[in-house]
């Protein structure tokens, strides 16, 4: 999706859109915006896995985050975006969709292994 602006940039640079066509910077801004939004969506984990050593693994296309349940401070639903959840831990935040496989097992594991963690709105 982020690559959709490249044909527009090439066509404008070669003058194929005519003198009344949009300037190149419009396509460059669009390409930048679409690339950024694609990256933001692709960094959401698609899998939550509870490993044998009781650590929790969040896998996304760009990275894998492994944390211990005792590191989790709270799990909260985002107020401004239905269906999204933040898992705040000692070294950062993992953004999740709550409609994924393993989400309820993840919440149950957190409640059992780390009763100090706050679960809000999930």
N, C-alpha and C positions, 0 to 999 in steps of 0.2 A: 504494500500500500504506500509506503514511503517513497518508492521509486516512481510513482505515477507522475511526478513533476518533471522528470528528466526529458521525456519527449517534448513537453512544452518549452523547456529551456532551450533545447536544440532547435526546435522549429522557430522560436522567436529570434535566437541568435543568428540563424541562417536567413531570416527575413521571410519565412514561409507564411507568416500570419499577416503580412502586409503592414503598411505604415500606420494603420489605425488599430493594430492589434495591441494586446497588453504588453507592457514592458517586461523585460527579463526578470526584474526583481520581484514581480508578483509570483512568478513560478518558483523562484528561489525561496521566498518566504513560505510558500505553500509546501514545498518539498521539505523544508526544515521543520515546519509544524507537523506534517504527517509522519515524518521520521521520528520525531520526539514522541508523539502519541503512540506510535507503533511500539517503540521501546518501552513506554510506560505500561502498556497492556501486556507485553510479552515478558515482563519481569515478575508478574503475578505467579505465585506457585501454582502448579497444576496437580501436585501430589503432596500429601502429608503422610509421612511414614514414621511409625514408632518403632525404633530399632530394638534389637535384643538387649542392648546395654541401657535401655530406658531413655535414650536421647531421642529428640524429635528432629526429623529431617524434613525441610521444606524444599522441594525441587521446582525450579522454574527453568525456562529455556536458557537464561543467561547465567544463573548461579544456583548453588545449593547452600542452604544455611542449616547448620546443625547446632542445636542448643539443648541444654539440659532443662528439664521441667522446673528445676529449682531456680533457674535464671529468669523465668518469666515473672514479670511484675503484674501485668494485667492483660486481659483479652477484652476488647471493647468493640461494640458495633459503632460504625461511623454514624454520626448524627445526620450528616448532610448527604449521605449516599447509601441508600438502602441496599442491603446484600453484601456490603463490604465490612471487613473486620480488620482491626489492627491488633497485632500481638506485640506488645512492648516487652522487651527483655533488657538485660543489663547492657548489652552492647549495641542496641538499635531497635528497629521496628520492622516487622514483617507484615506486609499488607496482603490480605487474603480475600477470596470470595467465600461466603459461608455456605454456598450451595455446591460444595465439592465433596467427593467421596472421602470418607475418613474424618470429616470435620467434627461430627458428634463424638466419635471415639477419641479424637484429640482433646475435646473439652472434658470428657470424662477422665482421661488420663491426667490432665492438668489438675482437676479437682481432687483426684486421689493422691497424686504424688507431690502436689504443692498447694496445700490448703490456704496458704497465705496469698496466693494469686487471686486477684479480683476478676471476676467474670461479670461483665456489664452488657446487657442487651443482646446476649447470644441465645 
